[in-house]
Amino acid sequence: MKRLMKVVLPVSLSLGVALLFANSAVTIQPRLATEPVSKDPDDPAIWVYPGDPARSLILGTNKTPAPSGALVVFGLDGKIRQTIDGIDRPNNVDVEYGLKLNGKPTDIAVLTERLQKRLRVFAIASDGSGLKDLSPQGLPVFVGQPGEQAAPMGVALYRLPKDGAIFAIVGRKDGPANGYLWQYRLQDDGTGKVAARKVREFGRFSGQGEIEAVAVDDELGYVYYADEGDGIHKWHADPDHPGAASELAHFGKDGFRADREGIAIYPLSGGKGYIVCTDQLEGSSEYRVYRREGEPGKPHDHSTVLKIFRGGADSTDGIEISSAALGPQFPNGLMAAMNSSSRNFLIFSWGDIAKTGEPQLQLRKP
């Protein structure tokens, strides 16, 4: 991309230039690539180790039938630390902190096991040394639904601030125009294992493609999901919120050249930050950035595209972002993006994303 000369323009023209920049993708170089998985990567998640963030983990799925289907654990150097195989076509994975099991707060990773129509739950060791299966029999989801409407794909976890209750919000391969996503409360079954109790059905669907990518903003209490051929939808994540039955926003309807896929959030203080959604282009997918806080006085207006960037990841399905300071290489956080052609995940420094090209984005203060 050629650099433009910096000139002083009237306000009206400055706005036009800003929009021009926001609709021209800038290229970001990844800091590293993970080792490849054996078959087909799909979705990443990030677990932040509170004692030493440089020892945090990136989790990813190897999306293929058992026995090769697996949850793969990487260090921040991209090296594989653990592979949990025998999972029957895992699609998406997410991480949450502090599920009470036997009275003890336990960090967990939850993934969808599509061909078995269930969730799998794994405990993350407090020192990051490994993951342990908490649900070898799985947690059935979409019970009673026909065919692909019972096949789970996307998953995002939500921790309710007021009492620490943890929920799994699950998407599927196919579904109705209303109630496409189902939400489950995760809790101790009385033996230190995990049980799932359905609490609601919600979410509109256009019928174009499917809904796989789901992301939750724990702090603000919102859930976002990508209706692949239609746009990004926003709802309350708390199933008991007075407005839980109503959609809050529908944006990202224009400008995409391929499916809307992975969604992730870069939080800043004061409820500000960014929402990032993938445009799943072959060869080099692009990522579109929206304001987390919406427009002034309009917290659910996310219509402005602040920035578009690419980084060489092919046909990206899932992405994940952390704004935590994750050691000297990622002092402002990172983004992990699935890279189809090399069967791995590319890892980008958020500092590089924020500061490369125009407009520049904010960084979370340490």
C-alpha positions as CSV (number, residue, x, y, z in Angstrom):
1,M,0.0,0.0,0.0
2,K,1.4,3.4,-1.0
3,R,1.8,6.0,1.8
4,L,-0.2,9.2,1.4
5,M,1.3,12.6,2.1
6,K,0.2,14.1,5.3
7,V,-1.8,17.3,4.6
8,V,-4.0,19.6,6.5
9,L,-7.6,19.5,5.3
10,P,-10.9,21.2,6.2
11,V,-13.1,19.2,8.6
12,S,-15.4,17.9,6.0
13,L,-12.5,16.6,3.9
14,S,-10.7,15.2,6.9
15,L,-13.8,13.1,7.6
16,G,-13.7,11.8,4.1
17,V,-10.1,10.8,4.4
18,A,-10.7,9.1,7.7
19,L,-13.4,7.0,6.0
20,L,-11.1,6.2,3.2
21,F,-8.5,4.9,5.6
22,A,-11.1,2.9,7.5
23,N,-12.1,1.1,4.3
24,S,-8.6,0.3,3.1
25,A,-7.0,-2.7,4.7
26,V,-3.5,-2.3,6.3
27,T,-1.1,-5.2,6.5
28,I,0.2,-6.4,9.8
29,Q,3.0,-8.9,10.2
30,P,2.4,-11.7,12.7
31,R,5.0,-12.0,15.5
32,L,4.9,-15.8,15.2
33,A,3.0,-18.8,13.9
34,T,2.1,-21.8,16.1
35,E,3.2,-25.3,15.2
36,P,0.6,-26.9,12.9
37,V,-2.1,-29.3,14.0
38,S,-2.5,-32.6,12.2
39,K,-5.6,-32.0,10.2
40,D,-7.7,-28.8,10.4
41,P,-7.5,-25.9,12.9
42,D,-10.6,-23.9,13.7
43,D,-10.9,-21.7,16.8
44,P,-8.4,-20.3,19.3
45,A,-8.9,-19.2,22.9
46,I,-6.5,-17.6,25.3
47,W,-5.9,-18.4,29.0
48,V,-4.1,-15.7,31.0
49,Y,-1.9,-17.0,33.8
50,P,-2.3,-14.5,36.6
51,G,1.0,-15.3,38.3
52,D,3.2,-14.9,35.2
53,P,1.3,-13.7,32.1
54,A,4.3,-14.7,29.9
55,R,3.3,-18.3,30.7
56,S,-0.2,-17.9,29.4
57,L,-1.6,-20.4,27.0
58,I,-3.3,-20.4,23.6
59,L,-5.8,-23.2,23.1
60,G,-7.0,-24.4,19.6
61,T,-9.2,-27.0,18.1
62,N,-8.2,-29.6,15.5
63,K,-11.5,-29.9,13.7
64,T,-11.7,-33.5,12.5
65,P,-13.5,-36.7,13.6
66,A,-12.1,-38.8,16.4
67,P,-9.5,-40.1,17.0
68,S,-7.6,-37.2,15.5
69,G,-10.0,-34.5,16.6
70,A,-8.3,-32.7,19.5
71,L,-7.9,-29.8,21.8
72,V,-4.3,-28.5,21.3
73,V,-2.5,-26.3,23.9
74,F,0.3,-23.9,22.8
75,G,2.6,-21.7,24.8
76,L,3.1,-18.1,23.7
77,D,6.1,-19.3,21.8
78,G,3.8,-21.2,19.5
79,K,5.1,-24.6,20.6
80,I,2.6,-27.4,21.4
81,R,2.5,-28.1,25.1
82,Q,-0.4,-30.7,25.2
83,T,-2.7,-32.5,22.8
84,I,-6.0,-34.0,24.1
85,D,-7.2,-36.2,21.2
86,G,-10.1,-38.6,20.8
87,I,-12.6,-35.7,20.4
88,D,-15.2,-36.1,17.7
89,R,-14.9,-33.1,15.5
90,P,-14.4,-30.2,17.9
91,N,-15.3,-26.8,16.4
92,N,-14.9,-23.9,18.8
93,V,-13.4,-23.4,22.3
94,D,-13.6,-20.7,24.9
95,V,-12.1,-20.1,28.4
96,E,-13.6,-18.8,31.6
97,Y,-12.3,-18.3,35.1
98,G,-13.4,-19.4,38.5
99,L,-16.2,-22.1,38.1
100,K,-16.8,-23.4,41.6
101,L,-16.2,-27.2,41.7
102,N,-16.1,-28.8,45.2
103,G,-16.1,-25.2,46.5
104,K,-12.8,-24.4,44.7
105,P,-12.6,-21.8,41.9
106,T,-11.5,-23.6,38.7
107,D,-10.5,-22.1,35.4
108,I,-12.1,-24.1,32.5
109,A,-12.0,-24.5,28.7
110,V,-15.2,-25.6,27.0
111,L,-15.5,-26.9,23.5
112,T,-18.2,-28.1,21.2
113,E,-18.0,-31.8,20.1
114,R,-20.1,-31.5,17.0
115,L,-20.5,-35.2,15.9
116,Q,-21.5,-36.2,19.5
117,K,-23.8,-33.3,19.9
118,R,-22.4,-32.2,23.2
119,L,-20.0,-29.9,25.1
120,R,-16.7,-31.0,26.6
121,V,-15.3,-29.3,29.7
122,F,-11.6,-29.3,30.8
123,A,-10.0,-27.9,34.0
124,I,-7.0,-25.7,33.4
125,A,-4.3,-26.3,36.1
126,S,-3.7,-23.1,38.1
127,D,0.0,-23.1,37.1
128,G,-0.8,-23.7,33.5
129,S,0.9,-27.1,33.5
130,G,-2.0,-28.9,31.7
131,L,-5.7,-29.5,31.2
132,K,-7.8,-32.3,32.7
133,D,-11.1,-33.7,31.3
134,L,-14.0,-32.9,33.6
135,S,-16.7,-34.3,31.3
136,P,-15.6,-37.5,29.5
137,Q,-19.2,-38.4,28.8
138,G,-19.9,-34.8,27.6
139,L,-22.8,-32.4,28.2
140,P,-25.6,-32.9,25.7
141,V,-26.9,-29.8,23.9
142,F,-29.8,-29.0,21.6
143,V,-31.6,-32.1,22.8
144,G,-34.6,-33.0,20.7
145,Q,-33.6,-30.9,17.7
146,P,-33.5,-32.6,14.3
147,G,-30.4,-33.2,12.1
148,E,-27.9,-30.4,11.9
149,Q,-30.0,-28.3,14.3
150,A,-28.6,-30.5,17.0
151,A,-24.9,-30.2,15.9
152,P,-23.1,-27.6,18.1
153,M,-20.4,-25.4,16.5
154,G,-19.8,-22.0,18.2
155,V,-19.4,-21.5,21.9
156,A,-18.7,-18.5,24.2
157,L,-18.6,-18.4,28.0
158,Y,-20.0,-15.7,30.1
159,R,-19.3,-15.0,33.8
160,L,-22.1,-13.0,35.5
161,P,-20.4,-10.3,37.6
162,K,-22.9,-10.2,40.5
163,D,-22.5,-13.8,41.6
164,G,-19.9,-15.5,39.3
165,A,-22.3,-17.8,37.6
166,I,-20.9,-19.2,34.4
167,F,-22.9,-19.8,31.2
168,A,-22.1,-21.4,27.8
169,I,-23.8,-19.8,24.8
170,V,-23.8,-22.3,22.0
171,G,-24.4,-21.9,18.2
172,R,-25.1,-24.8,15.8
173,K,-24.7,-25.9,12.2
174,D,-28.3,-25.0,11.3
175,G,-31.3,-23.5,13.1
176,P,-34.6,-21.6,13.0
177,A,-35.1,-17.9,12.3
178,N,-35.6,-17.3,16.0
179,G,-33.9,-19.1,18.9
180,Y,-30.8,-20.2,17.0
181,L,-28.5,-20.0,20.1
182,W,-29.1,-21.9,23.3
183,Q,-27.7,-20.8,26.7
184,Y,-26.7,-23.2,29.5
185,R,-25.7,-22.6,33.1
186,L,-22.6,-24.6,34.0
187,Q,-22.4,-25.8,37.6
188,D,-21.1,-28.5,39.9
189,D,-23.1,-31.7,39.6
190,G,-22.4,-32.5,43.3
191,T,-19.4,-34.7,42.6
192,G,-16.9,-32.1,41.4
193,K,-17.9,-32.6,37.7
194,V,-19.8,-30.2,35.5
195,A,-23.5,-30.2,34.7
196,A,-25.3,-28.0,32.2
197,R,-28.8,-26.6,32.6
198,K,-30.5,-24.9,29.7
199,V,-31.8,-21.4,30.6
200,R,-32.9,-19.8,27.3
201,E,-33.1,-19.9,23.6
202,F,-32.5,-16.6,21.7
203,G,-31.0,-15.0,18.6
204,R,-32.3,-14.2,15.1
205,F,-30.9,-15.9,12.0
206,S,-31.2,-14.7,8.4
207,G,-31.0,-18.2,6.9
208,Q,-27.8,-17.2,5.0
209,G,-25.0,-19.6,5.9
210,E,-24.8,-20.4,9.6
211,I,-24.0,-18.9,13.0
212,E,-20.7,-20.2,14.4
213,A,-18.7,-17.2,15.8
214,V,-19.9,-16.1,19.2
215,A,-18.1,-13.7,21.6
216,V,-19.1,-12.4,25.1
217,D,-18.1,-9.2,26.7
218,D,-18.1,-10.2,30.4
219,E,-17.6,-6.7,31.8
220,L,-20.4,-5.0,29.8
221,G,-22.7,-8.1,29.7
222,Y,-23.2,-8.4,25.9
223,V,-23.0,-11.3,23.5
224,Y,-22.1,-10.8,19.8
225,Y,-22.6,-13.4,17.1
226,A,-21.9,-13.5,13.4
227,D,-24.7,-14.4,11.0
228,E,-22.4,-15.4,8.2
229,G,-24.2,-13.9,5.3
230,D,-26.1,-11.1,7.0
231,G,-24.3,-9.2,9.8
232,I,-23.3,-9.1,13.5
233,H,-25.9,-9.3,16.2
234,K,-25.8,-8.0,19.8
235,W,-27.9,-9.2,22.7
236,H,-27.7,-9.1,26.5
237,A,-25.7,-12.0,27.9
238,D,-27.5,-12.3,31.2
239,P,-30.6,-14.5,30.6
240,D,-32.4,-12.7,33.4
241,H,-31.8,-9.2,32.2
242,P,-35.1,-7.3,31.6
243,G,-34.2,-6.8,28.0
244,A,-32.9,-10.3,27.4
245,A,-35.6,-11.1,24.8
246,S,-34.7,-8.1,22.5
247,E,-31.9,-7.6,20.1
248,L,-29.7,-4.5,20.8
249,A,-27.9,-4.1,17.6
250,H,-27.5,-5.5,14.1
251,F,-24.4,-4.1,12.3
252,G,-21.6,-5.2,10.0
253,K,-24.2,-5.6,7.3
254,D,-22.1,-4.1,4.5
255,G,-18.6,-4.2,3.1
256,F,-17.8,-7.9,3.7
257,R,-16.6,-9.8,0.7
258,A,-16.8,-13.3,2.3
259,D,-18.4,-14.9,5.4
260,R,-18.5,-13.1,8.7
261,E,-16.5,-15.4,11.0
262,G,-14.5,-15.1,14.2
263,I,-15.4,-12.3,16.6
264,A,-13.3,-11.0,19.5
265,I,-13.1,-8.1,21.9
266,Y,-10.2,-5.8,22.9
267,P,-11.4,-4.1,26.2
268,L,-10.1,-0.8,27.4
269,S,-11.0,0.9,30.7
270,G,-14.3,2.7,31.1
271,G,-16.2,0.4,28.8
272,K,-14.3,1.5,25.8
273,G,-12.3,-0.7,23.4
274,Y,-12.9,-2.6,20.1
275,I,-14.9,-5.4,18.6
276,V,-13.1,-7.3,15.8
277,C,-14.9,-9.5,13.2
278,T,-13.3,-11.6,10.5
279,D,-14.0,-11.3,6.8
280,Q,-13.1,-14.9,5.7
281,L,-11.2,-14.3,2.5
282,E,-9.0,-16.9,0.9
283,G,-5.3,-16.2,0.9
284,S,-5.4,-13.3,3.4
285,S,-8.5,-12.8,5.5
286,E,-9.3,-9.3,6.7
287,Y,-10.4,-8.1,10.2
288,R,-12.9,-5.2,10.6
289,V,-12.7,-3.1,13.8
290,Y,-15.7,-1.4,15.5
291,R,-16.1,0.7,18.6
292,R,-16.9,-1.4,21.7
293,E,-18.7,1.6,23.3
294,G,-20.7,2.5,20.3
295,E,-21.2,6.1,19.1
296,P,-21.5,9.0,21.6
297,G,-24.9,8.7,23.3
298,K,-25.6,5.6,21.3
299,P,-24.0,2.6,23.0
300,H,-25.5,0.1,20.6
301,D,-24.5,1.9,17.4
302,H,-21.5,0.0,16.1
303,S,-21.9,1.0,12.5
304,T,-18.6,2.8,12.1
305,V,-15.7,0.7,10.7
306,L,-12.6,2.2,12.4
307,K,-10.0,0.1,10.7
308,I,-9.5,-3.0,8.5
309,F,-6.3,-5.0,8.7
310,R,-5.0,-8.2,7.2
311,G,-2.1,-10.5,8.2
312,G,-1.7,-13.3,5.7
313,A,-4.0,-15.8,7.5
314,D,-5.9,-17.9,4.9
315,S,-9.7,-18.4,5.3
316,T,-9.7,-17.5,8.9
317,D,-12.5,-19.2,11.0
318,G,-11.9,-18.3,14.6
319,I,-10.0,-15.5,16.3
320,E,-9.4,-14.5,19.9
321,I,-7.9,-11.4,21.5
322,S,-6.5,-10.6,24.9
323,S,-5.7,-7.1,26.1
324,A,-3.6,-8.4,29.0
325,A,0.1,-7.7,29.1
326,L,1.4,-11.1,28.1
327,G,5.2,-10.7,28.5
328,P,7.8,-8.7,26.7
329,Q,6.7,-9.7,23.2
330,F,3.0,-8.8,23.8
331,P,2.9,-6.0,26.3
332,N,-0.4,-4.7,25.0
333,G,-2.0,-8.1,24.4
334,L,-2.3,-10.2,21.2
335,M,-4.7,-11.6,18.6
336,A,-4.6,-15.3,17.5
337,A,-6.1,-16.1,14.1
338,M,-6.7,-19.5,12.5
339,N,-4.7,-20.0,9.3
340,S,-6.2,-22.7,7.1
341,S,-3.4,-23.2,4.5
342,S,-0.7,-23.9,7.1
343,R,-3.0,-25.7,9.6
344,N,-1.9,-23.4,12.4
345,F,-2.6,-20.1,14.2
346,L,-0.9,-16.8,13.5
347,I,-0.2,-14.6,16.5
348,F,-0.3,-10.8,16.2
349,S,0.8,-8.2,18.7
350,W,-2.1,-5.8,19.4
351,G,0.5,-3.0,19.6
352,D,1.3,-3.7,15.9
353,I,-2.4,-3.8,15.0
354,A,-3.0,-0.5,16.8
355,K,0.0,1.4,15.5
356,T,0.4,0.2,11.9
357,G,-1.3,2.5,9.3
358,E,-4.2,4.8,9.9
359,P,-6.2,5.3,11.9
360,Q,-4.2,4.3,15.0
361,L,-6.0,2.5,17.8
362,Q,-5.7,2.8,21.6
363,L,-3.7,0.5,23.8
364,R,-4.7,-0.8,27.2
365,K,-2.5,0.7,29.9
366,P,-0.5,-1.8,31.9
